[in-house]
Amino acid sequence: MKTLFFTGRNPENQNGLSWKVWKIQRTGRVVETRWGPIKIIGRRIVLSRSLASKRWPSFATVTEAKSFYDRKVREKLRKGYEIKPRRRRK
């Protein structure tokens, strides 16, 4: 399972930031994603609520599922998601 994190500005939040997590997993010909908001408490990542999920039914081949998986990861990286969450320096 690959996990990506996003930190962005969100004026609706009290602190002005929005933290999100996005996970993707490929098992054979099936791809499943999970996503949702998170909080950072004492340097630990804590889910704000349960993650939403979406599952794509079996692809015709494992190669198709892998290319779909790779394409989704590239899309999230282009949108600003990172493999490790940013750490703020004091």
Secondary structure, DSSP 8 states (H G I E B T S, - for coil): -EEEEEEEE-TTSTTSEEEEEEEEEEETTEEEEEEEEEEEETTEEEESS--EEEEE---SSHHHHHHHHHHHHHHHHHHT-BSS------
